[in-house]
Amino acid sequence: MAAPIPEEDSLAGLEERIRRTVELVNALRAERDAAVAALSEVQQLRRENEDLRGERKQVRTRIQKLLGQMDLLSGS
C-alpha cells in the first residue's frame, strides 16, 4: 500500500506549478507587448512608404510637364 502524500508536499507542488504559470503568463505578456509594438512600427513604416510613393508620383508628373515644356521651346 502506498504511503499517503504529506500535505506539505502537495502544497509545495501546487505552489511550484502556480509560480511557473505566473512566469509563463508574464513571459507571454511581454512577447505580446513586443509584437504589438513591432506591428505598430510596421504600420507606421507602411504609411510613410505610401506617402513617399505619392510624393514620388507627384515629382514624376511635374518633371514630365517640365520636359514637355522644354520640348516645346526647342521645337519652336
N, C-alpha and C positions, 0 to 999 in steps of 0.2 A: 504494500500500500504506500502511495506517495505521501510524503510529508506535506502538510499544509504550508502554503506560501505565507511567510510573515507579512503582516500588513505594511510594515515599513518598506519592504522590497517592492510591493505593488505600487505604493505611493511614489517611491523613488523612480520607478519605471514610468509612471504616469507623468511625473514632473519632467523627466528627460524627454519624453515624447512631446509634451507641450512646449518645452524650450526649443526643441528642433523645429516644431511647427511655427513658432513665433519667428525664429531666424529665417525660415523659408519664406514666410509671408513678407518679412521686411526686405529680403533679397528680391522677391518678385515685385514688390512695390518700387524698389529702386530701379529695377530693369524697366518697369512700365514708365516711370518718370523719364528715364533716359530715352526711351523710344518716343515718347510724346514730344520731348524737346527736339529730337532728331527730325521727327515728322514736321514740326513747326519750322525748323530751319530749311527743310526741303521745300516746303510750301512757299516760304519767303524767297528762296532762290528761284523757284519756278516763276513767281510773279516778276522778279527782277529780269529774268530771261525774256519773258513775254514783253515787258516794257522795252528792253533793248532791241528786240526784233521789230517792234513797232517803230522805234526811232530809226533803225537802220532802213526800214522801208521808206520812211519819210525822206531821209537823206538821199536815198537812191532816186526817188521821184524828183527831188529838187535838182540833183545833178543831171538827170536826163533832160529836164527842162532847160537847164543852162547849156548843155551840149547842143540841144536843138536850136537855141538862140544863137549860139556860136556858128552853127551850120548855116543859119540864115544870113549872118553877117558875111561869112566867107563866100557865100553863093551870090551875093549882090555886087 
